[in-house]
């Protein structure tokens, strides 16, 4: 069962990394001055909607990954101190 947990964590980390990468790259791959380039994207036709749909999941993934890392580190520290 331990290997299954590790596989799930690996898949979650890869998905989170993809979402973070997409959030970082999105403002650079669209032409923010030309609405025709993002009008048909998810969240369109507004620029705010497109950026929200493509960037918020990455921000949430980063926050969850940081929280999991901090929680893991604190639990590890408590085990070491005990």
Order of alpha helices (4+ residues) and beta strands (2+ residues): alpha-alpha
